[in-house]
Amino acid sequence: MELDAPERALFVRARPDSLARSSVLCIPFRRLAGNSAGATAGDKRLPRHRGPSAVNTYGSDIVVRLLDRLGIKYAALNPGATLRGLHDSLVQLDGPELILAADEAVAVAVAHGYAKAAGRPMAAALHDLVGLQNGSMGIFNAWADLVPMLVLGGAGPGDAARRRPWIDWLHATRSHGLVVRDYVKWDDEPTSAEALADSLMRAARIALTSPQGPVFVGLDALLQEQPVSDAVSDGLARLRRVEPGVITAPPGDLAELADRLVAAERPVILADFVGRSRAGYEALIRLAEALAVPVVDLGSRHNFPSDHPLDGTDCHRKLLAGCDLAVALDLRDVRWAVSEIDIEHHGSRSLLAPGTPIVGMSLNQLMHRGFNDREGPDGSDLMLVADTAAALPDLADLVAERAGDRADRRRAIEADLARAAPAPPAADGGAGPITRAGLAAALAPLTAEGPWQLAHGTLGGWARRAWTFAEYNCYLGYSGGGGLGYGPGATIGAALAHRGDDTLVIDLQPDGDFLYTASALWTAAHHRLAALFVVVNNRTYGKDRLHQSVVARLRGRPVPEPSPGIDLDDPGIDFAALAEAQGVEGIGPITAPGKLAEGLARAARIVRHERRSAVVDVVVARDG
């Protein structure tokens, strides 16, 4: 089907370097049924059928064509019977490349990491009720992390007369969407090809509308395999993509917030999700400079350059104790950001002086659901409901107009921050053990060799102290919902986003989290994706070790050593061997500091120059 000129481009409200809708991305519209040409090296796609060779068009073909129309480049899945129609269409038609995962949790995490690295969503297809349940934690992570994702759910026949005994009945539900409805933005299960087209277009729009997040569209197996009339197929060209709206604050409210910031004598800015967009990231720098105010980067994204003289991240507690206004910009949880956690008594203590006001902006008030409040009361004086991608640039302009010359104040604050800044960590010496700080220092030279992106992990904050976090989106942040198994798949998603360039994608991967989705390495090898996985192997579930030690101490009991039910020892797990078994280069286990630099450099050469993945198993001290 040849398209008219106006239909040859699709306009999607998502920047390639952010997930904001402050600009428009023009995505070329390929011929819907054409053969895929110019496949990149390492692509595992099979040759596509040209349109004339297909006798019929099926419901799943409509899905693939619409995904292509929406600019979706990749669809991750673990195969299953309820996806057999979609699977065939992905293989046979020109559309998203199929990314094969050995586990639904991996498929969802790949889509999660890709969206953050590429600035655009991808699809994850989950087989039936069982696959959806297995991938549900990853979907929750994406919802909590404000990441758009199109989740496609296969479903065994809704028509009860055509269900296979036992298996189709056991896995049938009144609505598959009920499984994830509390943590997706929208769900739908269309029952006709005509409704399917509208559903997918609407789902994409909702996923990209602030606050961004995952959406779910259920695909009945019979609908996937149903022949579709030419009228329905030809009607795809007439579907229009409607741009999602932008959420910002009224001018009067922005002016009030600007006045509060300018009037404060010792304000401190706290930023957490601002780095979701380049517009927000750059506006935060302008705002800090205009106000002459320190910024604390809380790390859900990379929000502020670590080498900027106004970076106060390592002075978090001291700055809050002395401030007269806390400015909360896009925080996952305001009370968490201004508190010190008391793990012994299940509580917290404020780091602010009594009566210190809190102002700012976020989208959190739009995120509360019936089963989950997301955060507790924040006690703020003025909290605007606005997307920082849209509202923060306007706020920075208002402050710049009002603030006047603050050169003397800026010099004084920068001098105070420079005196208080900790020294960069040094590499470990002697016989060991290897510490997290030492590992961060050993990795630092690799980041100076070319472009890099930290997809996951921070070594407890040491990476930001040892490396220079200066480029937009150089660090992708946390999982969002704290679900284990996120790191390997998200790193593969980032590597997918950087396929074809020389970016060194790095995962500082905790060993316990790795074991949940270690099969992700096979996906990296199969699709020829390049990432450096550094397993931070303390051979224990560290957080739980801490909590068990606290309970034992509070009860006056000895702290067990080793710790039963916590330590991943006896035997220790050889992560390098685990990598080799799946076709990924494995190095280690490395236990001596003197061998660390050589092992890391070898792995970096494999990733940067050979464009293959490598795993370095680094055994680190449990208390360092």
C-alpha positions as a printed Julia matrix, in Angstrom:
624×3 Matrix{Float64}:
   0.0     0.0    0.0
   1.62    3.26  -1.1
   1.16    6.2    1.22
   0.39    9.8    0.4
   3.12   12.3    1.26
   1.44   13.58   4.46
   1.33   10.01   5.79
   5.04    9.3    5.28
   6.02   10.7    8.65
   4.65   10.05  12.1
   4.98   12.72  14.72
   5.48   11.4   18.23
   5.71   13.68  21.22
   8.91   12.22  22.62
  12.44   13.52  22.27
  15.1    10.96  21.34
  17.16   12.19  24.31
  14.33   12.34  26.8
  10.82   11.16  27.42
   9.45   14.7   27.44
   6.98   16.12  25.0
   8.61   19.52  24.75
   9.62   18.86  21.15
   8.53   16.7   18.23
  10.35   13.69  16.81
   9.73   12.85  13.17
   9.84    9.09  12.65
  10.02    7.85   9.06
   7.06    5.67   8.14
   8.33    2.56   6.36
   6.21    0.78   3.82
   3.94   -1.38   5.92
   4.4    -4.72   4.18
   7.8    -4.11   2.58
  10.88   -6.24   3.02
  13.35   -5.16   5.7
  16.47   -3.84   4.01
  19.86   -2.9    5.37
  19.73   -4.98   8.56
  22.54   -4.04  10.92
  25.36   -6.42  11.72
  24.29   -8.9   14.32
  20.58   -8.63  13.61
  18.83  -11.97  14.15
  15.81  -11.08  12.03
  14.72  -13.43   9.3
  14.03  -12.1    5.78
  10.57  -10.52   5.72
   7.82  -11.5    3.31
   6.9    -8.84   0.79
   3.27   -7.81   0.68
   2.25   -9.6   -2.54
   3.32  -12.99  -1.13
   0.79  -12.82   1.69
  -2.6   -14.33   0.87
  -4.39  -12.8    3.83
  -3.94  -10.19   6.51
  -4.56  -11.28  10.09
  -5.28   -9.52  13.33
  -1.69   -9.91  14.54
  -0.49   -8.35  11.26
  -2.52   -5.28  12.16
  -0.73   -5.15  15.53
   2.71   -5.26  13.92
   1.82   -2.64  11.34
   0.48   -0.33  14.02
   3.58   -0.81  16.17
   5.63    0.18  13.15
   3.32    3.15  12.6
   3.9     4.21  16.21
   7.67    4.16  15.8
   8.16    1.07  17.97
  11.5    -0.41  16.87
  11.66   -3.45  19.15
   9.3    -5.93  20.81
  10.68   -8.2   23.54
   8.97  -11.49  24.29
   9.27  -14.97  25.69
   7.28  -17.18  23.29
   4.0   -18.87  24.17
   0.92  -20.34  22.52
  -1.24  -17.27  23.06
   1.32  -15.16  21.19
   1.81  -17.5   18.24
  -0.07  -15.21  15.86
   1.84  -12.11  16.95
   5.09  -14.06  16.9
   4.54  -15.06  13.27
   3.7   -11.49  12.27
   6.81  -10.1   13.96
   8.96  -12.6   12.08
   7.24  -12.29   8.71
   6.39   -8.6    8.38
   8.42   -5.43   8.27
   8.0    -3.95  11.72
   9.57   -4.08  15.17
  12.51   -6.42  15.6
  11.75   -9.38  17.86
  14.02   -9.45  20.95
  13.94  -12.94  22.43
  14.09  -13.26  26.22
  14.23  -16.44  28.26
  11.95  -14.95  30.92
   9.09  -12.44  30.92
  10.75  -10.49  33.73
  13.72   -9.98  31.4
  11.49   -8.9   28.51
   9.84   -6.19  30.63
  13.16   -5.0   32.08
  14.65   -4.74  28.57
  11.76   -2.47  27.56
  12.24   -0.47  30.77
  15.96    0.13  30.25
  15.55    0.83  26.55
  12.97    3.55  27.15
  15.23    5.36  29.6
  18.3     5.09  27.37
  16.66    5.79  23.99
  14.0     8.29  25.04
  11.25    6.31  23.32
   9.11    3.32  24.33
   9.28   -0.25  23.08
   6.87   -3.16  23.42
   6.97   -6.2   25.69
   4.7    -9.13  24.83
   3.74  -11.5   27.66
   2.19  -14.93  27.18
  -1.2   -15.52  28.77
  -1.98  -15.19  32.47
   1.23  -16.93  33.59
   3.54  -14.68  31.58
   1.71  -11.56  32.7
   2.01  -12.58  36.34
   5.7   -13.36  35.9
   6.34   -9.97  34.32
   4.11   -8.04  36.7
   6.91   -6.93  39.06
   8.74   -5.39  36.13
   5.58   -3.57  35.07
   5.24   -2.21  38.61
   8.86   -1.02  38.43
   8.13    0.85  35.2
   5.01    2.46  36.68
   6.89    3.64  39.77
   9.77    4.84  37.57
   7.56    6.93  35.24
   8.66    4.93  32.19
   6.37    4.48  29.15
   5.99    0.94  27.86
   3.49   -0.87  25.65
   2.7    -4.23  27.26
   0.92   -6.66  24.93
  -0.72   -9.63  26.64
  -1.56  -12.82  24.81
  -4.79  -14.44  25.98
  -6.19  -17.9   25.35
  -9.58  -17.82  23.55
 -12.18  -15.58  25.13
 -14.73  -17.69  23.28
 -15.25  -20.51  25.8
 -16.44  -22.87  23.08
 -12.97  -22.83  21.51
 -10.85  -23.33  24.61
  -8.68  -26.39  24.99
  -9.54  -28.47  28.04
  -7.72  -27.63  31.26
  -4.9   -25.35  30.03
  -7.06  -22.65  28.4
  -9.61  -22.78  31.21
  -6.97  -22.59  33.94
  -5.32  -19.57  32.36
  -8.5   -17.74  31.34
  -9.64  -14.74  33.39
 -12.59  -12.41  33.23
 -10.06   -9.73  32.31
  -6.31  -10.18  32.0
  -5.89   -6.5   32.7
  -7.06   -7.03  36.28
  -3.66   -8.57  37.07
  -1.85   -5.26  36.47
  -4.65   -2.69  36.47
  -3.48   -1.03  39.69
  -0.07   -0.15  38.21
  -0.65    0.54  34.55
  -2.01    3.83  33.28
  -4.66    2.17  31.13
  -5.68   -1.3   30.0
  -7.9    -2.62  27.25
  -8.85   -5.93  25.62
 -10.33   -5.16  22.18
 -12.6    -7.76  20.59
 -12.41   -6.76  16.91
  -9.73   -5.74  14.44
 -11.3    -2.3   14.11
 -11.23   -1.8   17.89
  -7.68   -3.18  18.04
  -6.32   -0.38  15.87
  -7.97    2.32  17.95
  -6.87    0.64  21.18
  -3.17    0.55  20.29
  -3.13    4.15  19.1
  -4.85    5.28  22.28
  -2.53    3.17  24.45
   0.55    4.8   22.96
  -0.85    8.26  23.52
  -1.68    7.53  27.15
   1.73    5.93  27.83
   3.49    9.08  26.61
   1.23   11.53  28.45
   2.62   12.83  31.75
   3.01   11.17  34.14
   4.35    8.59  31.71
   4.03    4.88  32.4
   3.17    1.41  31.1
  -0.12    0.53  29.41
  -1.59   -2.93  28.76
  -3.47   -4.18  25.69
  -4.73   -7.76  25.78
  -4.66   -9.67  22.5
  -7.06  -12.61  22.31
  -5.46  -15.53  20.46
  -8.48  -15.85  18.16
  -8.37  -12.17  17.29
  -4.66  -12.46  16.46
  -5.33  -15.32  14.06
  -8.53  -13.96  12.54
  -8.31  -12.89   8.85
  -8.9    -9.16   8.44
 -10.71   -7.5    5.56
  -8.92   -5.23   3.13
 -11.07   -2.36   4.36
  -9.66   -2.67   7.87
  -6.1    -3.01   6.59
  -6.4    -0.05   4.24
  -7.99    2.0    7.01
  -4.73    2.07   8.96
  -3.43    4.88   6.79
  -6.31    7.09   7.9
  -5.57    6.71  11.6
  -4.14    9.91  13.01
  -1.64   10.11  15.82
  -2.77   12.74  18.34
  -0.02   14.34  20.37
  -0.31   13.94  24.15
  -0.8    17.09  26.17
   1.7    18.79  28.44
   1.07   19.27  32.15
   2.34   22.57  33.49
   1.39   24.99  36.26
  -0.66   28.18  35.87
   1.53   31.28  35.39
   0.39   32.73  38.7
   1.45   29.64  40.63
   4.84   29.58  38.9
   5.3    33.26  39.76
   4.47   32.57  43.41
   6.99   29.72  43.52
   9.64   31.92  41.87
   9.04   34.65  44.48
   9.45   32.13  47.32
  12.75   30.91  45.88
  14.15   34.41  45.35
  13.15   35.57  48.84
  14.84   32.67  50.64
  18.31   33.27  52.07
  19.54   29.67  52.24
  17.43   27.53  49.9
  18.49   24.02  48.84
  17.22   22.26  45.72
  16.46   18.53  45.85
  16.08   16.85  42.44
  15.13   13.24  41.71
  13.26   12.71  38.39
  14.15   16.05  36.76
  16.66   14.28  34.5
  13.86   12.4   32.7
  14.08   15.17  30.09
  16.9    17.23  28.65
  14.69   20.31  29.01
  14.36   19.72  32.75
  18.05   18.86  33.17
  19.23   22.05  31.47
  16.62   24.21  33.23
  17.78   22.91  36.62
  21.32   24.11  35.9
  20.0    27.55  34.89
  17.81   27.71  37.99
  20.65   26.83  40.36
  22.99   29.36  38.76
  20.4    32.16  38.75
  19.58   31.57  42.43
  23.17   30.74  43.48
  21.88   27.7   45.34
  23.26   24.17  45.91
  21.59   21.14  44.3
  21.3    17.67  45.82
  20.91   14.93  43.18
  18.84   12.1   44.69
  19.49    9.73  41.81
  16.28    8.42  40.27
  17.87    9.88  37.14
  21.04   11.86  36.51
  19.79   15.32  37.44
  22.8    17.59  37.9
  26.46   17.54  36.79
  28.72   16.1   39.47
  31.52   18.5   38.47
  29.36   21.62  38.73
  30.54   23.96  41.53
  26.97   24.08  42.91
  26.65   20.3   43.22
  25.9    19.61  46.88
  24.95   15.93  46.64
  27.59   14.78  49.13
  26.57   17.5   51.6
  22.92   16.45  51.71
  22.47   16.34  55.48
  24.48   19.46  56.26
  22.71   21.53  53.62
  19.23   20.52  54.78
  20.08   21.21  58.43
  21.03   24.79  57.6
  18.5    25.7   54.9
  15.49   28.0   55.26
  13.63   26.58  52.25
  13.67   23.05  50.81
  12.86   23.06  47.09
  11.53   19.63  46.08
  11.66   19.08  42.31
  10.17   15.86  40.96
  10.85   13.72  44.03
   9.76   10.1   44.34
   8.97   10.76  48.02
   9.39   14.15  49.71
   9.64   12.82  53.27
  12.27   10.29  52.2
  14.32   13.1   50.65
  14.32   15.26  53.79
  14.61   12.49  56.39
  17.05   10.09  57.93
  15.7     6.54  58.08
  15.57    4.75  61.44
  15.72    1.06  60.52
  15.72   -0.05  64.16
  12.35    1.45  65.03
  10.65    1.51  61.61
  10.59    5.27  61.37
  12.47    8.37  60.32
  13.83   11.67  61.61
  13.6    14.92  59.68
  16.86   16.47  58.53
  15.22   19.9   58.38
  15.1    22.35  61.25
  11.58   22.56  62.75
   9.31   24.78  60.72
  11.42   24.78  57.54
   8.99   25.16  54.63
   8.97   22.82  51.61
   7.97   23.99  48.13
   8.33   22.53  44.67
   6.62   20.64  41.84
   5.94   17.04  40.87
   3.38   14.71  39.32
   2.99   12.52  42.41
  -0.56   13.65  43.13
  -1.58   12.06  39.83
   0.03    8.72  40.71
  -1.98    7.6   43.74
  -4.03    4.43  43.22
  -6.56    2.54  45.27
  -4.13   -0.12  46.41
  -1.03    2.08  46.79
  -0.54    5.64  48.02
   3.01    5.87  46.58
   4.13    8.32  49.29
   2.88    9.7   52.58
   1.89   13.3   53.37
   4.77   15.6   52.47
   3.98   18.61  54.66
   4.73   21.01  51.82
   3.64   24.64  51.74
   3.4    24.91  47.96
   3.59   21.85  45.68
   2.66   22.5   42.07
   1.24   19.67  39.96
   3.44   20.01  36.89
   5.88   18.14  34.68
   9.37   19.57  35.23
  10.07   19.05  31.51
   7.48   21.73  30.76
   7.34   23.89  33.9
  10.95   24.05  35.1
  12.25   26.03  32.09
   9.54   28.65  32.74
  10.4    28.74  36.45
  14.09   29.22  35.65
  13.22   32.17  33.4
  11.08   33.78  36.1
  13.78   33.37  38.72
  16.45   34.79  36.42
  14.29   37.9   35.91
  13.79   38.38  39.67
  17.04   37.24  41.28
  19.41   40.04  40.27
  23.2    39.83  40.65
  24.18   37.05  43.04
  27.83   36.66  42.11
  29.12   37.21  45.64
  26.65   34.73  47.13
  27.49   32.16  44.47
  31.25   32.45  45.12
  30.69   31.96  48.85
  28.46   28.92  48.4
  30.79   27.34  45.87
  33.72   27.81  48.24
  31.78   26.19  51.1
  30.84   23.23  48.91
  34.43   22.8   47.7
  35.72   22.69  51.28
  33.1    20.14  52.31
  33.41   17.87  49.27
  34.95   14.46  50.03
  38.1    13.4   48.22
  37.6    11.03  45.27
  38.04    7.37  46.26
  41.37    5.66  45.64
  41.99    2.22  44.2
  42.49   -0.55  46.75
  46.02   -1.7   47.41
  47.75   -4.6   49.06
  46.23   -8.02  49.42
  42.66   -6.81  49.66
  39.81   -7.04  50.12
  38.28   -5.12  47.23
  35.93   -2.37  48.41
  33.11   -0.63  46.57
  35.04    2.64  46.71
  38.13    0.96  45.31
  36.13   -0.71  42.54
  34.64    2.68  41.56
  38.15    4.15  41.38
  39.41    1.22  39.28
  36.57    1.73  36.8
  37.12    5.5   36.46
  39.84    5.29  33.75
  37.47    3.3   31.53
  34.97    6.18  31.51
  37.66    8.54  30.18
  38.22    6.45  27.05
  35.0     7.43  25.3
  31.25    7.84  25.71
  29.62    5.79  28.45
  26.27    5.26  30.11
  25.73    3.77  33.56
  22.57    1.71  33.14
  22.27    0.41  36.69
  23.95    0.56  40.09
  26.12    3.18  41.79
  28.3     1.21  44.25
  26.57    2.97  47.1
  27.22    6.38  45.54
  30.96    5.83  45.02
  30.66    5.79  41.22
  29.41    9.39  41.18
  32.35   10.45  43.38
  34.95    8.62  41.31
  33.65    9.39  37.81
  32.48   12.64  36.23
  28.72   12.55  35.78
  28.48   15.53  33.43
  26.49   14.47  30.36
  22.72   14.39  30.17
  21.35   10.86  30.75
  24.77    9.39  31.57
  23.13    7.52  34.47
  19.68    5.93  34.12
  18.7     5.62  37.79
  17.05    2.94  39.89
  14.44    0.31  39.13
  11.61    2.48  40.45
   9.74   -0.09  42.51
  12.63   -1.9   44.17
  11.85   -5.19  42.44
  14.77   -7.62  42.18
  15.92   -8.83  38.77
  15.75   -5.41  37.08
  19.44   -4.75  36.45
  20.52   -7.28  33.78
  17.48   -6.76  31.53
  17.53   -2.96  31.88
  21.2    -2.95  30.94
  20.44   -5.0   27.84
  17.71   -2.48  26.97
  20.27    0.32  27.23
  22.69   -1.68  25.05
  19.89   -2.11  22.51
  19.43    1.67  22.46
  23.16    2.08  21.76
  23.42   -0.64  19.16
  25.51    0.76  16.38
  27.43    3.38  18.39
  30.53    3.13  20.6
  28.93    3.91  23.97
  30.23    1.78  26.83
  27.07    0.63  28.64
  27.91   -0.33  32.23
  25.99   -2.31  34.84
  27.3    -2.25  38.41
  25.31   -5.35  39.19
  24.62   -6.69  42.72
  25.01  -10.46  42.83
  21.7   -11.25  44.53
  19.7    -9.19  42.03
  21.58  -10.87  39.17
  20.46  -14.35  40.18
  16.8   -13.48  39.62
  17.28  -12.89  35.88
  20.7   -14.29  34.98
  19.23  -15.71  31.77
  19.26  -12.14  30.45
  22.88  -12.75  29.44
  21.7   -15.17  26.77
  19.59  -12.4   25.21
  22.67  -10.16  25.12
  24.72  -12.87  23.39
  21.95  -13.9   20.99
  21.3   -10.37  19.76
  24.99   -9.37  19.69
  24.51   -6.59  22.23
  27.48   -4.97  23.96
  27.43   -4.2   27.69
  29.9    -4.4   30.57
  28.39   -6.26  33.52
  30.48   -5.8   36.67
  29.09   -8.17  39.29
  29.55   -6.57  42.7
  29.77   -9.92  44.43
  29.67   -9.73  48.22
  28.15  -13.22  48.32
  25.24  -12.17  50.48
  21.89  -10.4   50.41
  23.38   -7.23  51.9
  20.22   -5.36  52.91
  18.78   -8.41  54.63
  22.09   -9.04  56.38
  21.84   -5.52  57.79
  18.27   -6.03  59.0
  19.02   -9.42  60.59
  21.98   -7.86  62.41
  19.76   -5.06  63.72
  17.13   -7.5   65.01
  19.73   -9.69  66.72
  21.31   -6.67  68.4
  17.96   -5.27  69.57
  17.09   -8.65  71.09
  20.44   -9.01  72.81
  21.38  -12.03  70.74
  24.65  -12.75  68.96
  24.89  -11.78  65.31
  25.35  -15.09  63.45
  28.42  -15.41  61.26
  28.01  -16.71  58.61
  24.42  -15.6   58.31
  22.03  -18.52  57.58
  19.39  -17.78  54.97
  21.25  -14.64  53.83
  24.74  -15.49  52.59
  25.25  -16.75  49.03
  28.23  -18.86  50.0
  29.16  -22.49  50.44
  29.4   -22.75  47.51
  30.17  -19.33  46.12
  28.6   -18.65  42.72
  30.96  -18.32  39.76
  29.33  -15.56  37.71
  32.05  -15.67  35.07
  31.24  -19.33  34.42
  27.54  -18.48  34.37
  28.29  -15.92  31.65
  30.42  -18.31  29.6
  27.65  -20.9   29.66
  25.41  -18.42  27.83
  27.9   -17.2   25.25
  29.09  -14.07  27.08
  32.75  -13.44  27.91
  33.38  -14.18  31.6
  36.29  -12.8   33.64
  37.0   -13.72  37.25
  36.15  -14.23  40.0
  38.63  -11.45  40.88
  39.47  -11.36  44.57
  42.76   -9.4   44.65
  42.97   -5.62  44.04
  46.14   -6.09  42.0
  44.28   -8.04  39.3
  41.29   -5.73  39.08
  42.57   -3.11  36.63
  43.73   -5.74  34.13
  40.45   -7.64  34.23
  38.32   -4.51  33.84
  40.46   -3.17  30.98
  40.19   -6.47  29.11
  36.42   -6.48  29.51
  36.13   -2.87  28.35
  38.11   -3.67  25.18
  35.71   -6.52  24.41
  32.69   -4.25  24.83
  34.05   -1.1   23.16
  35.98   -2.59  20.26
  34.53   -6.04  19.64
  30.99   -4.92  20.51
  30.29   -7.97  22.63
  29.12   -8.25  26.22
  31.44   -9.19  29.06
  30.89  -10.1   32.71
  33.52   -9.34  35.34
  32.91  -11.15  38.63
  34.44   -8.98  41.38
  34.36  -10.33  44.93
  33.99   -7.35  47.29
  34.04   -6.93  51.05
  30.66   -7.36  52.71
  31.12   -4.33  54.94
  32.76   -2.04  52.36
